[in-house]
Amino acid sequence: MQVAVIISNELGWPALQALAAQGAVAGVAVPRCAPLDATEQLAEQAATLGLPVVRLARPRLAPELAAWLRELQPAAVLVFTLPWRIPAALLAVPPLGFLNFHLAALPGYRGPEPLFWQLRNGEPAGAVTVHRMDADFDTGPVLLAEPVPIGPADTHGLHRARLALQAAPVALRLLASLRGEAPPLPPVPQDEARARYWPRPALADVSVRWTEPAAAIERLVRAANPWNRGALTTLRGQPLRLLSVLPHPNAATGPVPPGTVLHADAAAGIWVACGKNEALRLDMVALEEGYFTGAQLLQLGVGVGEMLN
């Protein structure tokens, strides 16, 4: 028994390698989606595994997918982060359906960028969730759900890497079940009462609100590092992106408005007032001119009383 794989970014690469090593992959499809250079490289990497690779274009997705399925006749299609909706008429073509690897917990974290929201919301764990695809995004019954802890210092990039690695053993467990080498995985319908769809983060979602507590801002910074080059604020009217900060929950900032630089010296670093009488130390930031430590910001003349907006 063989499966086909649709893969659109490197998150699915460890799983594809693991499946290919088992001789389980009949072919690979890579969408022509942004960033094009990354998907082109992914297609080339898949070809080095000795697998036949096709490229899919969104305007002709239905006929191209149909032709691919007719040629390969896979028992199932495993999908890793496809940004487009599979045409409903094709979902039942493989005998075991289209099985999507959603790299977050379902049904609470549906949507295209759940990693950001799980970190932003302070969840203790994410998940690799395999569900059978249906006509809607992220709504089909769940076959497997493997929790992946989110550490207190995990950034978006670190948690993303852990998810990608964990997807490989999950894929092998799924394969063993599909082949009858392990017990079947009964599909469990998602609880719609607990379901929530999280949209792709907008500008407001990645912008710092200095009136928030220090811990909430620190979670935002980790959630936006590195994919957004950090959480966005401004300094002297110019964009400033925060990549690493340290909360201080009892800073006793007094009447100073949130966003005000409280301390700016080599010994203490640069501390900024937050909500609830708390503060954050700026450890790593990005400007248009490059990446800088808090100490390097001092050399740019950042001083007490300046405002970050």
C-alpha positions in Angstrom: 0.0 0.0 0.0 1.3 3.4 -0.9 0.2 7.0 -0.2 0.7 10.2 -2.1 2.0 13.4 -0.4 1.1 17.0 -1.0 3.7 19.3 0.7 4.1 23.1 0.5 6.8 23.9 3.0 9.6 22.4 5.0 7.4 21.6 7.9 6.5 18.4 6.2 10.0 17.5 5.2 11.0 15.2 8.1 7.7 13.3 7.7 8.2 12.9 4.0 11.7 11.6 4.5 10.4 9.1 7.1 7.6 7.9 4.8 9.9 7.6 1.8 12.4 5.5 3.8 9.5 3.0 4.3 8.9 2.8 0.5 5.4 4.2 1.2 5.3 7.2 -1.1 3.9 6.8 -4.6 4.5 10.4 -5.6 4.7 14.0 -4.3 2.9 17.1 -5.4 4.3 20.6 -4.5 2.0 23.6 -5.0 3.3 26.6 -6.9 2.6 29.0 -4.0 4.6 31.7 -2.3 7.4 31.8 -1.6 8.1 30.3 -5.0 11.8 29.9 -4.5 11.1 27.8 -1.3 8.6 25.5 -3.0 10.9 25.1 -6.0 13.7 24.0 -3.6 11.3 21.7 -1.8 10.3 20.0 -5.2 14.0 19.5 -5.9 14.6 18.0 -2.5 11.7 15.6 -2.9 13.2 14.5 -6.3 16.5 13.6 -4.6 14.5 11.0 -2.6 13.8 9.2 -5.9 10.2 10.2 -5.9 8.2 11.4 -8.9 7.3 15.1 -8.3 4.6 17.2 -9.9 3.8 20.9 -9.4 0.3 22.1 -8.9 -1.1 25.5 -10.0 -4.1 27.0 -8.2 -6.1 28.0 -11.4 -6.0 24.3 -12.6 -5.9 22.6 -9.2 -9.0 20.3 -9.9 -7.9 18.8 -13.2 -4.3 18.6 -12.2 -5.1 16.8 -8.9 -7.5 14.5 -10.7 -4.9 13.5 -13.3 -2.3 12.9 -10.6 -4.7 10.7 -8.6 -5.6 8.7 -11.7 -1.9 8.1 -12.4 -0.8 7.1 -8.9 -3.9 5.4 -7.5 -2.8 6.0 -3.9 -4.7 4.5 -1.0 -4.6 7.9 0.7 -3.2 11.4 0.2 -1.3 12.9 3.1 -1.3 16.7 3.1 1.2 19.0 4.8 0.2 22.7 5.0 -1.6 23.0 1.6 -2.7 26.7 1.4 -5.7 25.9 -0.9 -9.0 24.1 -0.5 -9.1 20.6 -2.1 -12.0 20.4 -4.5 -14.8 18.5 -2.7 -15.4 16.1 -5.6 -11.9 14.8 -5.2 -11.8 14.1 -1.5 -13.4 10.7 -1.8 -11.2 9.5 -4.8 -8.5 7.9 -2.7 -10.1 4.9 -0.8 -8.8 6.2 2.5 -9.3 9.9 1.7 -7.2 13.0 2.1 -5.5 13.1 5.5 -4.3 16.5 6.7 -1.5 17.2 9.1 -2.7 20.2 11.1 0.1 21.5 13.3 -2.0 22.7 16.1 -4.7 21.4 18.5 -8.2 20.9 17.0 -10.9 22.0 17.1 -9.7 25.0 19.2 -7.0 26.2 16.8 -8.3 26.0 13.3 -6.9 28.4 10.7 -3.8 29.1 8.6 -1.4 30.3 11.4 -2.3 28.6 14.6 1.3 28.5 15.9 1.2 32.3 16.4 -2.1 32.2 18.3 -1.1 29.3 20.6 2.0 31.1 21.6 0.3 34.5 21.9 -2.4 33.0 24.1 0.1 31.2 26.4 -1.0 27.7 25.7 1.2 25.0 27.4 1.2 22.8 24.3 0.5 22.6 20.7 -0.1 19.4 18.7 0.4 17.4 15.5 -3.2 16.6 14.6 -4.2 14.3 11.7 -7.7 14.6 10.5 -9.7 13.5 7.5 -10.3 16.4 5.2 -13.8 17.5 4.2 -15.3 20.4 2.4 -14.4 23.0 5.1 -11.0 24.0 6.4 -9.8 21.9 9.5 -13.2 20.4 10.2 -13.0 16.7 9.4 -12.8 13.9 12.0 -9.5 13.4 13.9 -7.5 10.2 13.6 -4.4 11.1 15.6 -3.5 14.0 18.0 0.0 14.1 19.5 0.6 17.0 22.0 3.9 18.9 21.6 4.9 21.0 24.7 5.5 24.7 24.3 8.4 25.7 26.5 8.4 29.0 28.5 11.2 30.4 26.2 9.9 28.8 22.9 9.7 31.2 19.9 7.5 30.6 16.9 10.5 29.2 15.1 11.5 26.8 17.9 8.0 25.4 18.3 7.6 25.1 14.6 10.8 23.0 14.4 9.5 20.7 17.2 6.2 20.2 15.4 8.0 19.3 12.2 10.1 16.7 13.9 7.2 15.2 15.8 5.2 15.0 12.6 7.6 12.2 11.4 6.8 9.6 14.0 3.1 10.6 13.8 3.2 9.9 10.1 4.8 6.5 10.6 2.1 5.6 13.2 -0.6 6.6 10.7 1.1 4.6 8.0 1.2 1.5 10.2 -2.5 1.8 10.9 -3.4 2.3 7.3 -1.4 -0.8 6.3 -3.0 -2.9 9.0 0.2 -3.3 10.9 -1.2 -1.5 13.9 -4.8 -1.1 15.3 -7.1 1.0 13.2 -7.6 4.7 14.1 -11.3 5.4 14.6 -12.2 8.9 13.3 -13.4 11.1 16.1 -15.7 13.9 15.1 -14.6 17.4 16.2 -16.6 19.0 19.0 -18.1 22.1 17.2 -19.0 23.6 20.6 -15.2 24.0 21.3 -14.2 25.0 17.8 -12.6 28.3 16.9 -11.1 29.6 13.6 -8.2 31.9 14.0 -7.5 34.2 11.0 -4.1 35.0 9.7 -2.5 37.6 12.0 -3.1 41.2 10.8 -0.9 44.2 11.6 -2.8 45.0 14.8 -2.2 41.5 16.0 1.6 41.7 15.8 1.8 45.3 17.2 2.8 45.9 20.8 0.2 47.4 23.1 2.3 48.8 25.9 -0.8 48.9 28.2 -0.7 45.1 28.3 1.1 43.3 31.1 4.7 42.4 30.5 4.1 38.7 30.2 1.5 39.2 27.5 3.9 41.4 25.5 6.7 38.8 26.0 4.4 36.1 24.6 3.7 38.3 21.5 7.4 38.8 21.0 8.0 35.0 21.0 5.0 34.4 18.8 6.3 36.8 16.2 9.9 35.6 16.2 11.2 35.0 13.5 8.4 34.8 11.0 7.4 38.5 11.4 10.9 39.6 12.4 9.4 40.3 15.8 6.6 42.2 17.4 6.1 45.7 16.0 6.4 49.0 17.8 7.9 52.4 16.9 10.9 54.4 18.1 11.2 58.0 17.0 8.6 57.4 14.4 10.5 54.5 12.9 9.5 50.8 13.0 11.2 48.8 15.8 10.7 45.0 16.0 11.2 43.3 19.3 12.8 39.8 19.0 13.7 39.1 22.7 12.6 40.8 25.9 12.7 40.0 29.6 9.6 40.8 31.7 9.8 42.5 35.1 6.5 41.9 36.9 7.1 44.3 39.8 8.9 47.3 38.3 7.0 49.9 40.2 6.8 52.3 37.2 4.4 54.7 39.0 2.7 57.3 37.0 4.9 56.9 33.9 2.8 56.2 30.8 3.2 52.7 29.3 5.8 52.7 26.5 8.1 55.1 28.3 11.8 54.2 28.6 12.4 53.8 32.4 16.1 52.9 32.4 18.8 53.2 29.8 22.3 52.4 31.0 24.9 49.8 30.4 24.3 48.2 33.8 20.5 47.9 33.8 19.9 47.8 30.0 16.9 49.5 28.4 13.6 48.9 30.4 10.3 50.1 29.1 7.1 50.6 31.1 4.2 48.3 30.5 0.7 47.9 31.9 -0.1 46.9 35.4 3.0 48.7 36.8 5.3 46.3 35.0 8.3 46.6 32.6 10.2 44.8 29.9 13.9 44.8 29.2 14.8 45.0 25.5 17.3 42.3 24.8 17.2 42.0 21.0 15.6 44.2 18.4 15.5 44.8 14.6 15.6 48.1 12.9 15.8 48.8 9.1 19.5 49.1 9.6 19.9 45.6 11.1 19.6 43.6 14.3 20.8 45.1 17.6 21.1 44.2 21.3 19.7 46.5 23.9 23.2 47.6 24.7 23.7 48.7 21.1 20.5 50.7 21.3 22.2 52.7 24.0 24.9 53.6 21.5 22.2 55.0 19.2 21.3 57.5 22.0 18.1 55.9 23.3 17.5 57.5 26.7 15.2 57.7 29.7 11.8 59.3 28.9 11.6 58.4 25.2 8.4 56.8 24.1 7.8 53.6 22.2 4.4 53.7 20.5 
